[in-house]
Each structure stands twice: as C-alpha cells, then as structure tokens.
Amino acid sequence: MSKILIRGAKVLGGEPQDVLIDGEVIEAVGTGLSAEGAEVVEADGKMLLPGLVDLHTHLREPGREDSETVLTGTRAAASGGFTAVFAMANTFPVADTAGVVEQVYRLGREYGYCDVQPIGAVTVGLEGKKLAELGAMHDSAAGVTVFSDDGKCVDDAVIMRRALEYVKAFGGVVAQHAQEPRLTEGAQMNEGVVSAELGLGGWPAVAEESIIARDVLLAEHVGSRLHICHVSTAGSVEIIRWAKSRGIQVTAEVCPHHLLLTEEMVRTYNPAYKVNPPLRTERDVHALREGLADGTIDIVATDHAPHPHEDKDCEWGAAAMGMVGLETALSVVQETMVETGLLDWAGVADRMSVKPAQIGQAGGHGRPVSAGEPANLTLVDAAYRGPVNPAGFASRSRNTPYEGLELPGRVTHTWLRGKATLVDGKLS
C-alpha cells in the first residue's frame, strides 16, 4: 500500500493537523508532515473521526436479498462513514447457528467495504422458546459476542435470565428489543392523542419501559451484560439512568430518527415514518437527546432496516416497519446534537465509534486517531448542507424518512485499514 497524507484535518473537531497513513496504520499525526510519494488528500478543515461503528444493522442476507445484501449494505455503510457494522440475526434462515453467522461473516470479508460482525439470535428461530447455539456461534470463525432476537422481544423472563447467564461465561452481551408483545398487539404508532385522533392502534411507552425495568433487574441478579436496543421513550431513559446508578452492567442505544422525528409525522400517513419502536412525542425526543448527551444512552445505532419498494409504497396498515439509516446517520446526529450544542465532535466520535466498538468488542475500531493505531477513519465536510436524495443511495432500498429534507454534513472519505472505500463522496 502507498502512503496517504491527509492534510489540514480537524481531528475530532480540534485544530487542523496532518495525518500520515502508512499501509494499514497511522504513522504520524502533527503539523507540517510530509512523505515522498504519498497520495495527498487536502482536508481543508474537514472533521476527521475514527471510522464509525454501527451496532445495529439489518443486511437482510441471507433470504431477503431483494431488500439488501451484504455487498450493498456495506457499500451504504462506507458511504455513511462506517468501517464496521454488526448484522442483526433476523435473516432467512435466522442466524441462530454457527453456519449462518459464518456465512455472513465471510461475505463481509469478501466484499471489504467495511468489517461485518454478525449478531447471533438469542433463541432458535427467534421464537423465544429455546436458547440458540450461543456458545457455538461464539466459538465459530465469526466470533459472535452480541446476541439479539431484534424484531422480536425475548419476553419470557426465564429464557432471558438463561441467556444472560450463558453469555456471561465468555463476556458476551444480550441486546434486547424491549417490547412487551401483549401490550402492542395490532400497534401501528405511538399510543397517545395522535393515535386516538387517527384511529391507529397504539404502541404504549410502558410496553418498552416494563421490559427494560425487568431486564436490568435480571442483569443485576445474574451479574451479566445487557444492551437495550433503540430506546425511544423518556421513561426508558430514566430507568436506564437509575440502573447505571446502581452499577448494573447495562448499555443503551438511540437511533437517529428518534432524535429528530416525532409522531406528528404520522399524520401524513406516509409509510416512510412507520418504524418499530414508533416515533414518539416531542418530550421523548428531548429526553433522548439529553440522555445521549449525558451518557445515560451510550451510543447511536442506525437500526438500518431496508425494505423493497412494494413493502413501503402501500397503505399505512400494510406497510413494513423500518427505515434505512446508514447513509444519513451522521448528518442527523450533527443536526440534533452538534448544531444544538449538546455534543462536540469528540462526543460524536465517542457515541458513534468508540463506545459501540467497545460494547461489541470490535477490535481495531473506535481507536484514537494517533500514531500506531489502525487507519480506520472518516472525513466529514461539516460545513456542507443539502437535501437528502435517496436516488443516490448505495443501499438497495430507498425507504428513508428524510427525502428532500436539508441536513448538514457530508462524508467525503472513508478508510478501512488504510484502504480508501470512499473518495470524494464516491465509492472506491
């Protein structure tokens, strides 16, 4: 590999510096650096961050390649500044065996746009009745450390306890989709005044909060690690804050769309806004932002959920839940957290790279931008502002809630171990 000299970049938002990459690692960081024969990238004051890490991505392969594939999903990830993604287990077949997780892992290695770490299912077939092969998946070539039935809740308390006990043996983590199923039967949106006015089935906040409350107590009892997926309510933030004050080993994520959009969008009946958990109230949005800022919520995760055109271009009741997010995540975080003064760029790097890498044990990712570290980096033009155009997405699907919305920031370059995967906004 040739050397790359990134000149005049604001590392984590600080003063402009030069960063010299030699092969797969950062050779030097400083001012006035030079290297004979190096490829020079003029950063012109753009933000340089460690490569982003997404702990919650749906790549759909195997089984739903009409929505996304490992190739198209990782291309979308590179476009959004990500160098590693964790692929959820709700594929067809479900990633509940060593064979399936190894297939996803090897596809990620083959395509090379970012590292792909499979997440294993907690229960066989996501059915919530019998533990999946957690140990075998961990011992496989994929080295699974995160387990989740995301899309479904592990609602049986005994099964959840056993899962927490099992993963404790090898330092794994159970990532819970907190949704009490009996309280959300037929749910179409957040339960409240708007759902009553629209006549749509409500998804109450307590359905999320009751599961989180139960599971943090189980995690405390077992002494194991618990991660809460896509936190969406103010009450959930308070429960997690309480749990952390007791020293319980719980971490949590928030999705970009829950930091920006509210249930009011559902009045349009545009299925682009249909998601699980649903868009909540303005009060919830502000609580989530504050929780992310003060560290109660540890990370931002996209819950990138691609769907083909026919699954979204239909009436609200029949539409699939979910939205794509890899290519817009950083822009939404800049809009909601940086532009509002709640986080600086070092904080963004912490919530979108450092901490997700730590939770998922993604070696080589989320590391400091300093000499001797892996050259997993993303360069961001924070001064840019423009409309979201899904026609230009690298993802196979286009189900974004942000079409036409003006958002700040644009990823111009991404490097995975010193290899450019995105150059001047174009996939390499």
MARFI-615334 format. One record per residue (C-alpha): x, y, z; residue in one letter. Coordinates in steps of 0.25 Angstrom, whole numbers, padded with zeros to 4 digits, always signed. Layout:
BEGIN
XYZA
...
END
This chain:
BEGIN
+0000+0000+0000M
+0005+0014-0003S
+0005+0025+0007K
-0007+0035+0009I
-0005+0049+0015L
-0018+0055+0020I
-0014+0070+0021R
-0021+0080+0030G
-0032+0072+0036A
-0039+0075+0049K
-0036+0063+0057V
-0049+0061+0066L
-0052+0075+0063G
-0039+0081+0068G
-0029+0090+0062E
-0024+0086+0047P
-0014+0075+0047Q
-0008+0066+0037D
-0009+0051+0038V
+0000+0041+0031L
-0005+0027+0027I
+0005+0016+0024D
-0001+0003+0020G
-0011-0001+0030E
-0007+0008+0041V
-0006+0023+0045I
+0009+0026+0044E
+0008+0041+0050A
-0001+0052+0054V
+0004+0066+0054G
+0006+0079+0046T
+0015+0081+0034G
+0016+0066+0031L
+0022+0061+0018S
+0024+0048+0011A
+0031+0046-0002E
+0021+0039-0012G
+0009+0040-0003A
-0004+0042-0008E
-0009+0055-0003V
-0023+0058+0002V
-0026+0072+0004E
-0036+0072+0016A
-0037+0088+0017D
-0042+0088+0031G
-0052+0076+0030K
-0054+0067+0042M
-0046+0055+0043L
-0052+0044+0052L
-0049+0029+0055P
-0057+0021+0046G
-0072+0020+0050L
-0077+0006+0056V
-0092+0002+0056D
-0096-0008+0066L
-0110-0010+0059H
-0111-0012+0044T
-0120-0021+0036H
-0113-0026+0024L
-0124-0036+0020R
-0115-0046+0014E
-0118-0058+0014P
-0132-0058+0010G
-0137-0044+0007R
-0127-0040-0004E
-0138-0032-0011D
-0136-0022+0001S
-0121-0022+0003E
-0109-0031+0002T
-0096-0031+0010V
-0090-0024-0002L
-0100-0013-0004T
-0101-0011+0011G
-0086-0010+0013T
-0085+0000+0002R
-0096+0008+0008A
-0088+0007+0021A
-0075+0012+0015A
-0083+0024+0009S
-0088+0028+0022G
-0074+0027+0029G
-0075+0014+0035F
-0064+0004+0036T
-0071-0007+0044A
-0085-0011+0045V
-0092-0022+0053F
-0102-0030+0045A
-0115-0034+0052M
-0120-0048+0053A
-0134-0047+0047N
-0130-0053+0033T
-0136-0065+0026F
-0131-0075+0031P
-0129-0068+0044V
-0115-0066+0049A
-0116-0076+0060D
-0105-0086+0057T
-0090-0085+0054A
-0092-0088+0040G
-0101-0076+0037V
-0093-0066+0045V
-0080-0071+0038E
-0087-0069+0024Q
-0090-0054+0027V
-0076-0052+0033Y
-0069-0058+0021R
-0078-0049+0011L
-0073-0037+0019G
-0059-0041+0018R
-0060-0044+0003E
-0066-0030-0001Y
-0057-0022+0008G
-0065-0009+0009Y
-0066-0010+0024C
-0064-0020+0034D
-0077-0029+0037V
-0079-0035+0050Q
-0091-0044+0051P
-0100-0043+0063I
-0106-0057+0067G
-0120-0060+0071A
-0123-0062+0085V
-0134-0073+0083T
-0136-0083+0072V
-0143-0077+0060G
-0146-0064+0068L
-0157-0072+0074E
-0154-0069+0089G
-0155-0083+0093K
-0141-0089+0093K
-0127-0083+0094L
-0120-0084+0081A
-0105-0089+0079E
-0099-0077+0087L
-0086-0084+0090G
-0084-0090+0076A
-0087-0076+0070M
-0077-0070+0079H
-0066-0081+0076D
-0069-0080+0061S
-0060-0073+0051A
-0070-0061+0053A
-0066-0060+0068G
-0080-0055+0072V
-0081-0047+0084T
-0094-0040+0083V
-0107-0047+0083F
-0121-0042+0080S
-0135-0046+0075D
-0137-0032+0070D
-0150-0030+0063G
-0156-0038+0074K
-0154-0037+0089C
-0149-0048+0098V
-0161-0047+0106D
-0160-0060+0114D
-0153-0056+0127A
-0147-0070+0129V
-0141-0070+0115I
-0135-0056+0117M
-0129-0060+0130R
-0123-0073+0124R
-0117-0065+0112A
-0111-0054+0121L
-0105-0066+0130E
-0100-0073+0117Y
-0093-0061+0111V
-0086-0057+0124K
-0077-0069+0123A
-0070-0063+0111F
-0072-0048+0113G
-0084-0047+0103G
-0095-0037+0103V
-0110-0039+0100V
-0117-0028+0092A
-0131-0027+0096Q
-0143-0022+0087H
-0151-0016+0098A
-0166-0019+0094Q
-0176-0026+0103E
-0184-0033+0092P
-0197-0034+0099R
-0197-0019+0100L
-0194-0016+0086T
-0203-0025+0078E
-0208-0018+0066G
-0200-0006+0069A
-0197+0004+0057Q
-0191+0016+0064M
-0189+0022+0078N
-0200+0021+0087E
-0206+0035+0091G
-0214+0047+0086V
-0210+0046+0071V
-0213+0031+0070S
-0226+0033+0076A
-0229+0044+0066E
-0224+0036+0054L
-0231+0023+0059G
-0218+0015+0058L
-0214+0004+0068G
-0205+0010+0079G
-0191+0005+0084W
-0191+0010+0098P
-0178+0014+0105A
-0180+0005+0116V
-0178-0007+0107A
-0164-0003+0105E
-0161+0002+0119E
-0167-0010+0126S
-0157-0020+0119I
-0145-0011+0121I
-0149-0010+0136A
-0150-0025+0137R
-0137-0028+0129D
-0128-0018+0137V
-0132-0025+0150L
-0129-0039+0143L
-0115-0034+0139A
-0113-0029+0153E
-0117-0042+0158H
-0108-0050+0149V
-0097-0040+0148G
-0097-0040+0133S
-0096-0030+0122R
-0109-0025+0116L
-0111-0015+0104H
-0124-0008+0101I
-0127-0006+0086C
-0134+0006+0080H
-0138+0013+0093V
-0150+0022+0089S
-0156+0028+0102T
-0153+0038+0113A
-0157+0027+0123G
-0147+0017+0117S
-0136+0028+0119V
-0140+0029+0134E
-0140+0014+0136I
-0126+0013+0130I
-0121+0025+0138R
-0126+0018+0150W
-0120+0005+0147A
-0106+0011+0144K
-0106+0018+0157S
-0107+0004+0164R
-0095-0001+0156G
-0103-0010+0147I
-0096-0014+0134Q
-0106-0008+0124V
-0103+0000+0112T
-0113+0006+0102A
-0114+0012+0088E
-0123+0022+0081V
-0126+0023+0067C
-0124+0036+0059P
-0139+0036+0055H
-0143+0036+0069H
-0134+0048+0072L
-0141+0056+0061L
-0155+0052+0057L
-0168+0051+0065T
-0181+0044+0064E
-0187+0057+0057E
-0181+0052+0044M
-0191+0040+0044V
-0202+0050+0041R
-0197+0049+0027T
-0200+0034+0026Y
-0186+0033+0019N
-0181+0019+0022P
-0167+0024+0022A
-0170+0028+0036Y
-0174+0015+0041K
-0164+0008+0050V
-0163+0000+0062N
-0162+0005+0072P
-0170+0016+0067P
-0167+0031+0066L
-0171+0037+0080R
-0174+0051+0085T
-0166+0064+0085E
-0164+0061+0100R
-0158+0048+0097D
-0149+0053+0086V
-0143+0064+0096H
-0141+0053+0107A
-0133+0044+0097L
-0124+0056+0093R
-0121+0059+0107E
-0119+0044+0111G
-0109+0043+0099L
-0102+0056+0103A
-0100+0052+0118D
-0096+0038+0115G
-0108+0031+0120T
-0110+0026+0106I
-0097+0021+0102D
-0097+0020+0086I
-0105+0024+0074V
-0108+0012+0065A
-0116+0013+0052T
-0125+0001+0052D
-0123+0002+0037H
-0136-0006+0032A
-0136-0007+0017P
-0149-0011+0010H
-0153-0012-0005P
-0162-0002-0011H
-0174-0011-0011E
-0173-0013+0004D
-0174+0002+0007K
-0181+0008-0005D
-0195+0004+0000C
-0205+0007+0011E
-0200+0010+0025W
-0206-0002+0031G
-0200-0012+0021A
-0186-0005+0021A
-0174-0011+0027A
-0167-0005+0039M
-0154+0001+0038G
-0145+0011+0030M
-0131+0012+0024V
-0121+0020+0032G
-0106+0017+0029L
-0104+0028+0019E
-0111+0039+0027T
-0108+0035+0042A
-0096+0045+0044L
-0104+0056+0037S
-0116+0054+0047V
-0106+0054+0059V
-0100+0067+0054Q
-0113+0073+0053E
-0119+0069+0066T
-0107+0068+0075M
-0095+0077+0069V
-0103+0088+0064E
-0111+0089+0077T
-0098+0089+0085G
-0101+0076+0092L
-0089+0069+0087L
-0076+0073+0081D
-0069+0065+0070W
-0061+0057+0081A
-0074+0054+0087G
-0079+0049+0073V
-0067+0040+0071A
-0069+0034+0085D
-0084+0031+0083R
-0083+0026+0068M
-0069+0020+0069S
-0062+0018+0082V
-0073+0012+0091K
-0080+0004+0080P
-0067-0003+0077A
-0065-0005+0092Q
-0079-0011+0094I
-0078-0020+0082G
-0063-0024+0085Q
-0059-0019+0070A
-0044-0020+0071G
-0037-0009+0063G
-0049+0000+0062H
-0052+0012+0071G
-0038+0015+0073R
-0031+0028+0075P
-0026+0036+0063V
-0012+0035+0067S
+0001+0028+0063A
+0002+0013+0063G
-0014+0012+0062E
-0021+0005+0051P
-0025+0014+0040A
-0040+0013+0041N
-0044+0027+0038L
-0055+0036+0032T
-0054+0050+0027L
-0066+0059+0028V
-0070+0072+0022D
-0077+0078+0033A
-0080+0091+0026A
-0088+0085+0015Y
-0103+0086+0016R
-0113+0080+0005G
-0125+0072+0003P
-0125+0057+0005V
-0127+0050-0009N
-0129+0035-0007P
-0127+0033-0022A
-0112+0034-0019G
-0112+0024-0008F
-0103+0012-0009A
-0113+0003-0001S
-0122-0006-0010R
-0134+0001-0003S
-0139+0015-0002R
-0149+0015+0010N
-0143+0028+0016T
-0152+0038+0024P
-0143+0049+0021Y
-0145+0050+0006E
-0144+0065+0002G
-0140+0069+0016L
-0128+0078+0017E
-0118+0073+0026L
-0103+0077+0030P
-0090+0069+0028G
-0085+0060+0017R
-0076+0049+0018V
-0065+0051+0007T
-0055+0040+0010H
-0055+0027+0018T
-0042+0018+0020W
-0043+0003+0025L
-0029-0001+0030R
-0023+0010+0021G
-0031+0006+0008K
-0040+0016+0003A
-0054+0011+0002T
-0060+0025-0001L
-0053+0036-0009V
-0059+0050-0011D
-0072+0044-0008G
-0071+0033-0018K
-0069+0018-0014L
-0055+0013-0017S
END
